[in-house]
Amino acid sequence: MDGRLRVSVVDDHNRLVESLRLAWGHGTGFRVLGPFAPGVAALRAEPDVIVVDLERDDGHGLAALVEVCEAVHDVRVIAATTEQDPELGSAIVTAGASGLLPSWGAPGEMEDAIRRAIAGELVLPDDHLSSLVDRLRSVRADLNGATNLDSLTVRELEVLRLLSDGRSTFEIAALLGISPMTVQSHVKNVLAKLGVHSKVEAVRLAWRFGAIAMPASA
């Protein structure tokens, strides 16, 4: 061992390995190893970090990333790509990687990304990070919406179902044998529980999670 950080590259060609070796040379404190096949092969070199190239010739970059992340536990994994789509950051983190190595970046930027990943940081460009945060918020909203629908009473669901059919307050009252004021009270409770501001939003949320059936014409 020469004291340099060991970077194992998982790839099906030599281009990324050669590019990293050329960029970093011997003075950066990195030793680039590989390319290795996905799985545990990259671990045999006892790396400090594993870099998975998403731009494989076989087109299975994300699949290779998932396979590597599932095979390793104590070694950080980071994806490398020239793709700049902000949505990619979410897919990379979902796969289990610690972030993104921008293949288009300067050698110093790539070196910084590697060191931060080894230190345990989540390494993503700002636009990718913003996309990830938005996605997490959406997931949280979905979970909250499903949970809130579960809190509705049978009567409240009946009222919501009739609202989805386009029934008025008076029609709902007549069908359920309750007063219009009671219907309005149920509607108010439904909106509060679901955290929405209109009957339309409440109905759409219920459709989305299957709490009530969506009309064929909707």
C-alpha positions in Angstrom: 0.0 0.0 0.0 1.4 3.4 -1.0 -0.8 5.6 1.1 -2.9 6.9 -1.7 -6.7 6.5 -1.6 -7.8 3.6 -3.7 -10.5 4.2 -6.2 -12.1 1.1 -7.8 -13.9 1.8 -11.1 -16.8 -0.4 -12.2 -17.1 -0.3 -15.9 -17.2 -2.3 -19.1 -14.5 -0.3 -20.9 -11.3 1.5 -20.0 -12.2 5.0 -20.9 -13.1 6.3 -17.5 -10.2 4.6 -15.8 -7.8 6.1 -18.3 -9.5 9.5 -18.0 -9.2 9.5 -14.2 -5.6 8.4 -14.2 -4.7 11.1 -16.7 -6.6 13.7 -14.7 -5.2 12.8 -11.3 -1.7 11.4 -12.0 0.5 10.5 -9.1 0.4 13.7 -7.2 -3.3 13.8 -6.1 -3.3 11.1 -3.5 -5.5 8.7 -5.6 -4.8 5.4 -7.1 -7.3 4.4 -9.8 -8.0 0.7 -10.1 -10.0 -1.3 -12.6 -12.1 -1.5 -14.5 -14.1 -4.1 -12.6 -17.3 -5.9 -13.3 -20.3 -5.2 -11.0 -20.7 -7.2 -7.8 -18.0 -7.9 -5.3 -15.1 -7.9 -7.7 -14.3 -4.2 -7.0 -13.9 -5.0 -3.3 -11.0 -7.3 -3.9 -8.7 -4.3 -4.3 -9.9 -3.1 -0.8 -10.9 0.3 -2.2 -11.7 3.5 -0.2 -14.4 4.3 -2.7 -16.1 2.7 -5.7 -16.9 4.7 -8.8 -19.5 3.2 -11.1 -19.6 4.6 -14.7 -23.2 5.1 -15.8 -22.2 5.4 -19.4 -21.5 1.7 -20.1 -21.3 0.4 -23.6 -24.0 -2.2 -22.7 -26.4 0.6 -21.6 -26.9 -0.9 -18.1 -25.3 1.8 -16.0 -28.0 2.3 -13.5 -28.5 -1.5 -13.1 -24.7 -1.9 -12.5 -25.0 0.9 -9.9 -27.8 -0.9 -8.1 -25.9 -4.2 -8.2 -22.8 -2.6 -6.7 -24.7 -0.8 -4.0 -26.4 -4.0 -3.0 -23.1 -5.9 -2.9 -21.2 -3.5 -0.7 -21.9 -2.1 2.8 -18.8 -0.5 4.2 -17.5 1.3 1.1 -18.9 4.4 -0.4 -20.2 4.2 -3.9 -20.4 7.2 -6.3 -21.8 7.3 -9.9 -19.9 9.0 -12.7 -21.6 10.4 -15.8 -21.5 13.3 -18.3 -25.3 13.5 -18.1 -26.5 16.7 -16.5 -30.2 16.0 -16.1 -31.1 17.1 -12.5 -33.5 14.2 -12.2 -30.6 11.8 -12.3 -29.6 12.7 -8.8 -32.7 11.2 -7.3 -32.2 7.9 -9.2 -28.6 7.7 -8.0 -29.5 8.3 -4.3 -32.4 5.9 -4.6 -30.0 3.2 -5.9 -28.0 3.6 -2.7 -25.0 5.7 -4.0 -23.4 8.6 -2.1 -23.7 11.0 -5.0 -22.5 11.9 -8.5 -19.0 12.4 -9.9 -19.4 14.9 -12.8 -17.2 13.5 -15.6 -17.3 16.9 -17.2 -15.8 18.6 -14.2 -12.2 19.8 -13.6 -9.8 17.3 -12.0 -9.9 19.3 -8.7 -13.7 19.2 -8.6 -13.7 15.4 -9.2 -11.1 15.0 -6.5 -13.2 17.0 -4.1 -16.3 15.0 -4.9 -14.4 11.7 -4.2 -13.0 13.0 -0.8 -16.4 14.3 0.3 -18.0 10.9 -0.6 -15.4 9.0 1.4 -16.0 11.4 4.3 -19.7 10.4 4.2 -21.2 13.4 2.5 -24.0 13.3 -0.1 -22.3 14.7 -3.2 -24.6 16.2 -5.8 -24.5 19.3 -7.9 -26.9 22.0 -6.6 -29.5 21.5 -9.3 -29.6 17.7 -8.7 -29.9 18.4 -4.9 -32.8 20.7 -5.5 -34.5 18.1 -7.6 -33.9 15.4 -4.9 -35.4 17.7 -2.2 -38.5 18.3 -4.4 -38.9 14.6 -4.9 -38.6 13.9 -1.2 -41.2 16.5 -0.5 -43.5 14.9 -3.0 -43.0 11.5 -1.4 -43.7 13.0 2.0 -46.9 14.6 0.7 -48.0 11.3 -0.8 -47.5 9.5 2.5 -49.3 12.3 4.4 -52.1 12.2 1.9 -52.6 8.4 2.2 -52.4 8.6 6.0 -54.9 11.5 6.2 -57.4 9.6 4.0 -57.3 6.8 6.5 -58.4 9.2 9.2 -61.7 9.9 7.5 -64.9 8.4 9.0 -67.3 6.3 7.0 -69.7 9.2 6.8 -67.0 11.6 5.7 -66.1 9.2 2.9 -69.7 8.9 1.9 -69.9 12.7 1.6 -66.6 12.8 -0.3 -67.9 10.1 -2.7 -71.1 12.0 -3.4 -69.1 15.2 -3.9 -67.1 13.3 -6.6 -70.4 12.5 -8.3 -71.1 16.2 -8.6 -73.8 16.2 -5.9 -74.8 19.5 -4.2 -75.0 20.0 -0.5 -78.8 19.7 -0.5 -78.7 16.6 -2.7 -76.1 14.9 -0.3 -78.3 15.9 2.7 -81.4 14.3 1.1 -79.5 11.1 0.0 -78.0 10.6 3.5 -81.0 11.7 5.5 -79.1 14.5 7.3 -79.3 18.3 7.3 -77.4 20.5 4.9 -75.6 22.0 7.9 -74.4 18.6 8.9 -73.1 18.0 5.3 -71.2 21.3 5.5 -69.7 20.2 8.8 -68.6 16.9 7.3 -67.1 18.8 4.3 -65.2 21.1 6.6 -63.8 18.2 8.6 -62.7 16.4 5.4 -60.8 19.5 4.1 -59.1 20.0 7.5 -58.1 16.3 7.8 -56.7 16.2 4.2 -55.0 19.5 4.5 -56.6 20.9 1.3 -58.5 24.1 0.6 -61.3 23.0 -1.7 -63.7 20.2 -2.4 -62.0 19.6 -5.8 -58.6 19.1 -4.2 -60.2 16.7 -1.7 -61.8 14.6 -4.4 -58.7 14.5 -6.5 -56.7 13.3 -3.5 -59.2 10.6 -2.8 -59.1 9.5 -6.5 -55.4 9.4 -6.5 -55.1 7.0 -3.6 -58.1 4.9 -4.5 -60.2 6.0 -1.4 -63.1 6.5 -3.8 -63.6 5.3 -7.4 -62.8 7.7 -10.2 -65.7 8.2 -12.6 -65.1 6.8 -16.1 -65.5 10.3 -17.5 -62.9 11.9 -15.1 
